[in-house]
Amino acid sequence: MSVMDDVKVSFGYAKNNMLSFLLAIFGMLILVAILIFIVISPLLLMAWLANPSDPEAFGLAISAYFQGLTGFFGSNPLAGLFGGGAIGLLFLIPIFAVGTWIFSAIYGMSNEIIMTGGTHAESAFGYLRKNVVSSLGAGVLWSLVLFVPLWLVGLGATALTGFTTLPAGWGWPIGIITFLYVYIVGGFLMLHLPASADGLGALDSLKTSFRLTKENLGRVFGAWTIFIALIAVFFAPIALYAVYFGSPGVIDIGFAITIAWAAIGAFVLILFALPALFLTFTRIYLSVTGKLPQQGSPATPTSPDL
């Protein structure tokens, strides 16, 4: 089975189950928003108790929270970690863990589609109750593997300027290093959640993902590269135009076209590419573990989409 076959079949499944995926993804996003509100509600309460008569207290609390998150990734990693970004560091890992837990439900849906040919949107909420500890643990491991090394690179770079900012001319090299790291490590992590959805523990699924990816390097990274390229096709034009042709605060016809193209891309990615990504790596996992049903094309859903 070639990489293009994996992606082609997965897009076929995504098309056949488009509405179920769309409803499930938006349902998951609403759940994420509710959980984030629950997480930051103590900050809101503390702000209100500090000054109940100040109507801006809630806005200030929310602002402080997001400043903490951005401070963690800012130009001063040391201050971001131990200073203003401490709040962001405290909440980053659990929020990422919750997000991974929720997306693992979409992988559960993908498994159901590949094994039976169809699914329902409510199936995602059923999968939320399965492998909760494993999925949350996978999110913690993801955040540690992805973010901590990048933070250490930024910390080392800013050490040259007394932990104030990146040295002159280091922006592009650091950006390239970041992209390559996310691309390589992200590729090795792509089978992590399918393994977790299959019932493996957080650490076992991580080890399995790295092992299976190493054994099927071309297949996994081929699919991963296709989806990265698809994102670049839609969003690289607006970034390049803004950097090389755009003027601050000015939206000319060229910039408007790239904005429209990016909007179309966002629609395509949410509607087709994101479900296809879940399906592709679930399918690859099932295939390399010998659990993939013998079928050459997307099965017809056995029940209505809703």
C-alpha positions as CSV (number, residue, x, y, z in Angstrom):
1,M,0.0,0.0,0.0
2,S,1.5,3.3,-1.1
3,V,1.4,6.6,0.7
4,M,-0.9,8.1,-1.9
5,D,-3.3,5.2,-1.5
6,D,-3.4,5.8,2.3
7,V,-4.2,9.5,1.7
8,K,-6.6,8.9,-1.1
9,V,-8.6,6.3,0.7
10,S,-8.7,8.4,3.8
11,F,-10.1,11.4,1.9
12,G,-12.8,9.1,0.6
13,Y,-13.7,8.1,4.1
14,A,-13.7,11.8,5.1
15,K,-16.1,12.7,2.3
16,N,-18.5,9.8,3.1
17,N,-18.5,10.9,6.8
18,M,-18.1,14.6,6.4
19,L,-21.1,15.7,8.5
20,S,-20.3,13.3,11.3
21,F,-16.7,14.6,11.5
22,L,-17.8,18.2,11.3
23,L,-20.4,17.9,14.1
24,A,-17.9,15.9,16.2
25,I,-15.1,18.4,15.7
26,F,-17.2,21.4,16.6
27,G,-18.7,19.6,19.5
28,M,-15.1,18.9,20.8
29,L,-14.1,22.5,20.3
30,I,-17.1,23.6,22.4
31,L,-16.1,21.2,25.0
32,V,-12.5,22.5,24.9
33,A,-13.8,26.1,25.3
34,I,-15.9,25.0,28.4
35,L,-12.9,23.2,29.9
36,I,-10.6,26.2,29.4
37,F,-13.2,28.5,31.0
38,I,-13.3,26.1,34.0
39,V,-9.5,26.2,34.2
40,I,-9.3,30.0,34.1
41,S,-12.3,30.6,36.3
42,P,-10.2,30.6,39.5
43,L,-8.3,33.6,38.1
44,L,-11.5,35.3,37.3
45,L,-12.8,34.7,40.8
46,M,-9.6,36.0,42.4
47,A,-9.7,39.1,40.2
48,W,-13.3,39.7,41.2
49,L,-12.6,39.2,44.9
50,A,-9.7,41.5,44.8
51,N,-11.8,44.4,43.5
52,P,-15.5,43.5,43.2
53,S,-16.4,47.1,42.2
54,D,-14.0,47.1,39.2
55,P,-15.9,45.9,36.0
56,E,-12.5,45.6,34.2
57,A,-11.2,43.0,36.7
58,F,-12.4,40.1,34.5
59,G,-10.7,41.5,31.4
60,L,-7.5,42.1,33.3
61,A,-7.5,38.5,34.6
62,I,-8.0,37.1,31.1
63,S,-5.3,39.4,29.7
64,A,-2.9,38.2,32.4
65,Y,-3.6,34.6,31.6
66,F,-2.9,34.9,27.9
67,Q,0.1,37.1,28.5
68,G,1.5,34.3,30.6
69,L,0.9,31.8,27.7
70,T,2.6,34.1,25.2
71,G,5.4,34.9,27.6
72,F,6.4,31.3,27.7
73,F,7.0,31.4,24.0
74,G,8.4,34.9,23.9
75,S,11.8,36.3,23.3
76,N,12.8,35.9,26.9
77,P,12.3,32.2,27.8
78,L,13.8,32.6,31.3
79,A,11.5,35.4,32.2
80,G,8.6,33.6,30.5
81,L,9.2,30.6,32.6
82,F,9.9,32.1,36.0
83,G,8.3,35.5,35.6
84,G,5.2,36.6,33.7
85,G,4.9,33.3,31.9
86,A,4.7,31.2,35.0
87,I,0.9,31.2,34.7
88,G,1.2,30.0,31.1
89,L,3.6,27.2,32.0
90,L,1.3,26.0,34.8
91,F,-1.7,25.7,32.4
92,L,0.0,24.8,29.2
93,I,0.6,21.1,29.9
94,P,-2.8,20.3,31.3
95,I,-4.6,22.2,28.5
96,F,-2.5,20.3,26.0
97,A,-3.3,17.1,27.8
98,V,-7.1,17.8,27.7
99,G,-6.8,18.7,24.0
100,T,-5.1,15.5,23.2
101,W,-7.7,13.5,25.2
102,I,-10.4,15.2,23.1
103,F,-8.7,14.6,19.8
104,S,-8.2,10.9,20.8
105,A,-12.0,10.6,20.6
106,I,-11.8,11.7,16.9
107,Y,-9.1,9.0,16.4
108,G,-11.6,6.6,18.0
109,M,-14.2,7.7,15.4
110,S,-11.6,7.2,12.7
111,N,-10.9,3.6,13.9
112,E,-14.7,2.9,13.8
113,I,-15.0,4.3,10.3
114,I,-12.1,2.2,8.9
115,M,-13.3,-1.0,10.7
116,T,-17.0,-0.7,9.9
117,G,-17.3,1.9,7.0
118,G,-19.3,4.5,9.0
119,T,-19.8,6.3,12.3
120,H,-22.0,8.9,14.0
121,A,-21.0,12.3,15.6
122,E,-22.1,11.1,19.0
123,S,-19.6,8.3,18.8
124,A,-16.8,10.8,19.6
125,F,-18.4,11.6,23.0
126,G,-18.6,7.8,23.7
127,Y,-14.9,7.5,23.0
128,L,-14.1,10.3,25.5
129,R,-15.0,7.8,28.3
130,K,-12.4,5.3,27.0
131,N,-8.7,5.4,27.7
132,V,-9.0,8.7,29.6
133,V,-5.8,8.2,31.6
134,S,-3.9,7.0,28.6
135,S,-5.0,9.9,26.4
136,L,-4.3,12.5,29.1
137,G,-0.9,11.0,29.7
138,A,-0.2,11.1,25.9
139,G,-0.9,14.8,25.9
140,V,1.5,15.4,28.8
141,L,4.2,13.4,27.0
142,W,3.5,15.3,23.7
143,S,3.9,18.7,25.4
144,L,7.1,17.6,27.1
145,V,8.6,16.2,24.0
146,L,7.6,19.1,21.7
147,F,7.9,22.2,23.9
148,V,10.6,21.6,26.4
149,P,13.5,21.1,23.9
150,L,12.3,24.1,21.9
151,W,12.3,26.2,25.1
152,L,15.8,25.0,25.9
153,V,17.0,26.1,22.4
154,G,15.4,29.5,22.9
155,L,16.9,29.8,26.4
156,G,20.3,28.9,25.2
157,A,20.1,31.5,22.3
158,T,18.9,34.3,24.6
159,A,21.6,33.5,27.1
160,L,24.0,35.2,24.7
161,T,22.3,38.5,25.2
162,G,21.7,38.2,28.9
163,F,18.3,36.6,28.5
164,T,16.8,39.7,26.9
165,T,16.1,38.8,23.3
166,L,17.4,36.6,20.4
167,P,20.8,37.7,19.0
168,A,20.7,39.7,15.8
169,G,20.2,37.6,12.8
170,W,19.2,34.5,14.8
171,G,15.4,34.7,14.0
172,W,15.5,32.7,10.8
173,P,17.9,30.0,12.0
174,I,15.8,29.5,15.2
175,G,12.7,29.4,13.0
176,I,14.2,26.8,10.7
177,I,15.3,24.7,13.7
178,T,11.9,24.9,15.2
179,F,10.2,23.8,11.9
180,L,12.6,20.9,11.4
181,Y,12.2,19.8,15.0
182,V,8.4,19.9,14.9
183,Y,8.4,18.2,11.5
184,I,10.7,15.3,12.5
185,V,9.4,14.8,16.1
186,G,5.8,15.4,15.0
187,G,6.1,12.7,12.3
188,F,7.3,10.2,14.9
189,L,4.4,11.1,17.1
190,M,1.7,10.6,14.5
191,L,0.9,7.1,15.5
192,H,0.9,7.9,19.2
193,L,-2.9,8.7,19.5
194,P,-4.0,5.8,17.2
195,A,-2.0,3.5,19.5
196,S,-3.6,5.1,22.5
197,A,-7.0,4.8,21.0
198,D,-6.2,1.1,20.4
199,G,-5.9,0.7,24.2
200,L,-2.1,1.1,24.8
201,G,-0.9,3.1,27.8
202,A,0.6,6.6,27.4
203,L,4.2,5.5,27.5
204,D,3.7,2.2,25.6
205,S,1.8,4.1,22.9
206,L,4.7,6.6,22.6
207,K,7.2,3.8,22.3
208,T,5.0,2.0,19.8
209,S,4.7,5.2,17.7
210,F,8.4,5.7,17.5
211,R,9.1,2.0,16.8
212,L,6.4,1.7,14.1
213,T,7.4,5.0,12.5
214,K,11.0,3.9,12.4
215,E,10.0,0.6,10.7
216,N,7.7,2.4,8.2
217,L,9.6,5.6,7.8
218,G,8.7,6.4,4.2
219,R,5.0,5.6,4.7
220,V,4.5,7.7,7.8
221,F,6.6,10.7,6.8
222,G,5.3,10.6,3.3
223,A,1.7,11.0,4.6
224,W,2.9,13.6,7.1
225,T,4.7,15.6,4.4
226,I,1.6,15.6,2.2
227,F,-0.5,17.2,5.0
228,I,2.3,19.7,5.8
229,A,2.5,20.6,2.1
230,L,-1.3,21.1,2.0
231,I,-1.2,23.5,4.8
232,A,1.7,25.4,3.1
233,V,-0.3,25.6,-0.1
234,F,-3.1,27.5,1.6
235,F,-1.2,29.6,4.2
236,A,2.3,30.2,2.8
237,P,1.0,32.8,0.2
238,I,-0.4,35.1,2.9
239,A,2.7,34.8,5.0
240,L,5.1,35.5,2.1
241,Y,3.0,38.4,0.8
242,A,2.9,40.0,4.2
243,V,6.6,39.7,4.7
244,Y,7.8,40.7,1.2
245,F,5.1,42.8,-0.4
246,G,2.7,44.0,2.3
247,S,2.7,47.3,4.2
248,P,1.7,47.5,7.9
249,G,-1.9,48.4,8.3
250,V,-2.6,48.3,4.5
251,I,-4.8,45.7,2.8
252,D,-4.3,46.0,-0.9
253,I,-5.8,43.8,-3.6
254,G,-2.9,41.2,-3.5
255,F,-3.2,40.9,0.3
256,A,-7.0,40.6,0.0
257,I,-6.6,37.7,-2.5
258,T,-4.2,35.9,-0.2
259,I,-6.6,36.4,2.7
260,A,-9.5,34.9,0.7
261,W,-7.3,32.0,-0.4
262,A,-6.3,31.3,3.3
263,A,-10.0,31.5,4.3
264,I,-10.8,28.9,1.6
265,G,-7.9,26.8,2.9
266,A,-9.2,26.9,6.4
267,F,-12.6,25.7,5.2
268,V,-11.0,22.9,3.2
269,L,-8.7,21.9,6.0
270,I,-11.4,21.7,8.7
271,L,-14.0,20.0,6.4
272,F,-11.7,17.5,4.6
273,A,-8.0,17.6,5.5
274,L,-8.3,17.3,9.3
275,P,-10.6,14.3,9.2
276,A,-8.4,12.8,6.5
277,L,-5.3,13.3,8.7
278,F,-7.0,11.4,11.5
279,L,-8.1,8.7,9.2
280,T,-4.7,8.4,7.4
281,F,-2.7,7.8,10.5
282,T,-5.3,5.5,12.0
283,R,-5.3,3.5,8.8
284,I,-1.5,3.3,8.7
285,Y,-1.4,2.2,12.3
286,L,-4.0,-0.5,11.7
287,S,-2.2,-1.6,8.6
288,V,1.3,-1.9,10.1
289,T,-0.1,-3.8,13.1
290,G,-2.0,-6.2,10.9
291,K,-5.5,-5.1,12.0
292,L,-6.6,-3.3,8.8
293,P,-9.6,-4.9,7.1
294,Q,-8.9,-6.2,3.6
295,Q,-10.6,-3.6,1.4
296,G,-9.4,-1.5,-1.5
297,S,-11.7,1.5,-1.3
298,P,-13.8,3.4,1.2
299,A,-16.7,1.3,2.4
300,T,-20.2,2.6,2.0
301,P,-21.5,3.8,5.4
302,T,-23.7,1.2,6.9
303,S,-26.0,3.8,8.5
304,P,-27.0,7.5,8.0
305,D,-24.4,10.1,8.6
306,L,-26.3,11.5,11.6
